[in-house]
């Protein structure tokens, strides 16, 4: 039997921390290894416990979740084989989603999401998949269809580092396909897809699958 997915819950409201912890601990494959109530404590606790997933609130006193996310990235604590961050908020605002994904968050969930969506998002994040609430995903796609950003020179330079097959995989990541779906589409093994995803993340400097999806939509769509 595999080890349960370890989770660090970060929120400034005690009742929210307790509720989230209870929901997660009720799942046999999830376990809450710690909690924190602000961004600074989140970073230090993550460095000490090295959880698989952080549930990280955005709005908190002293240091907020976006600061903590950036600091975790600077310390090299994010990404495959390290911790994945799932941002939590009651505010469905564009700038929060964009900033969180650009900084390396694996996903973005609203606090009023159904508990099945929340636990599923934690599992997805731990597996290296994007984990966005359906409402947020729909709005991001609509926004990209409505207004396409022009790729900058840095994005294009990173893209040129990829092989043709890695570009194919990146494009499908941007379309929201899972590793299994990509394997079926390209008629390759799941292991091969995981290898391509790992390599393209390293080459592009993306710290999460969600960040790679944003890059794909900005450069390949």
Protein Blocks (a to p, Z undefined) as FASTA:
>chain_A
ZZddddddddfbfklmmmmmmmmmmpmkbccfbdcfbfklmmmmmmmnopabdcddfbdg
hiafklmmmmmmmnopgcehiacdddddfbdcfklmmmmmmnopabdcdfkbcfklmmmm
mmmmmnopacddfklmmmmmmmmmmpccdddfklmmmmmmpcfklmmmmmmmmnopafkl
mmmmnopafklmmmmmmmmmmmnopabfklmmmmmmmmmZZ
